[in-house]
Amino acid sequence: MPTITLFPVSVESKTGFIDAKGKVKIQPQFDFAGPFSEGLAIFGIWDPDRKSDPISRGWKAKYGFINPAGDVVIAPTFDQAFDFKDGLAPVRVGIRWGYCNAKGEVVVKPQFDQIGEFSEGLASARIKKKWQVLDSSGEVVFALEATTVAPCHDGLMSCERQRKWSYLDRKGKTAIELTCTAAEDFSERLAAVLKNRRMGFIDIKGEWVIPPRFGQASRFREGHARVQFVADGPYDGAAPQDFGFIDRTGERQPPGSFAMAGEFSEGLAAVCADRAEGWAYIDTHGKTKIPPIQCDSAGEFGGGLAAVAVRDPATGESRWGYIDQKGKYVWKPTT
């Protein structure tokens, strides 16, 4: 049977789930819930006194997981949790982080001050200033002192040590030495790197493929990256925003200049030429596939739907809904 994708919706401060046609599949009943990942979705119960949590910087809560039938498969016992990746989810007990499996069994004891999600079978975890990179059994593959060690993508992890950046391989050896200010994750075998206040892209050998000339740059997705085009010389914050897309050669492709733009997903990207006009969606050729929608923000497509937000003028709160790839609402914005 094909997997049915479900999407969280909020009705009168309770969260449930709909399918891609907008039909309610799990009745709104949870204080909060997130999207499904690897067949499970986070849900939670707010602290009845609405006490603040200094770690999450939100209200205290208990986190668990449900399946697509809405059944609780992992009871809400954790103080915080994130999505499952590679079969494991980061979970927090008190102030320490560990990992649980899809049965709710803690497979890596909560002991870390900070952890990341698993990616390509590895995850980074920190105790004080020392980072450990773990495999899916919780065994330490390598350890080092660093400011940050990012998730593994395309076999490489960006790492900052003493204000110097590099990429490590899966065994912790330095694969690429960098002279830069910041380095992002690899995606589609290219990574955005900041040098001299401009961003460009390197390949997995560390060679510049697209020289640093952009004010901002996102990861490559579906052969394109969102970037901010800027003039040479000092950055001018008063200049009109010029966001657009480049292909793997660094050329502006598809054509077009926007005040704001998202990333490509399922062949479409959200773009905004003028906030008063709303957001539209274009394809990889630059053709408008969904005309501007009156909304304050527009998300990327996943499972055939994209989330859009409309601000309530009375309360200032965002009301979220979903559109399909024709731009039709399958779920009108609600709170």
KALINRA-V449395 format. One line per field, one symbol per residue. ss: DSSP state (H for helix, E for strand, L for the rest). phi: phi as a letter, one per 30 degrees, with the letter a starting at -180 (. if undefined). psi: psi as a letter, one per 40 degrees, with the letter a starting at -180 (. if undefined). Layout:
BEGIN
ss=???
phi=???
psi=???
END
This chain:
BEGIN
ss=LLLLLLEEEEELLEEEEELLLLLEEEEEEELEEEEEELLEEEEEEELLLLLEELLLLEELEEEEEELLLLLEEEEEEELEEEEEELLEEEEEELLEEEEELLLLLEEEEEEELEELLLELLEEEEEELLEEEEEELLLLEEEEEELLEELLLELLEEEEEELLEEEEELLLLLEEEELLLLEEEEEELLEEEEEELLEEEEEELLLLEEEEEEEEEEEEEELLEEEEEELLLLLLLLLLLLLEEEELLLLLELLLLLELEELLLELLEEEEELLHHHLEEEELLLLLEEEEEELLLEEEEEELLEEEEEEELLLLLLEEEEEEELLLLEEEEEEL
phi=.ddcdcbdbcbhibcbbccdciddcbdeacdaacddbhibbdbabdeechddcdddibddaccbbccddiddcbddcddaabddbhibbdbcbicccbbbcdciddcbeeacdabcddahibbcbbbhcccbcccdcjdddabadadabdddbhibbdbcbhiccaccddcjddcbcbcacabcddahibbdbcbhibcbbccdciddcbedbcdbacddbhibbdbcdbddjedcdddedbcabbcdcjddaddkbbdbaccdahibbdbbdaeddjccbccdciddcbdecdacabcddaijbbdbbbddddciddccbbccdciddcbdebc
psi=hihhhihhihhfeihaiiaeeehhdhiheidiiiiihfeihhiihihdefiihedefaiiihiaiiieeehhdhigeieiiiihhfeihhihhbeiiaiiaeeehhdhhheidiiiiihfeiiiihhbehihhiaeeeihdiiihidihiihhfeihihhhfehiihiaeeeihdhhigadihiiihffihhhhhfeiiahiaeeeihdhiheidihiihhfeiihihhiiiaihheeiihgiaiiaeeeihhiiihidiiaihhfeihhihdhddeaiihiaeeehhdhihhgidihiiihfeihhihhhhddeeihhiaiiaeeehhehihi.
END
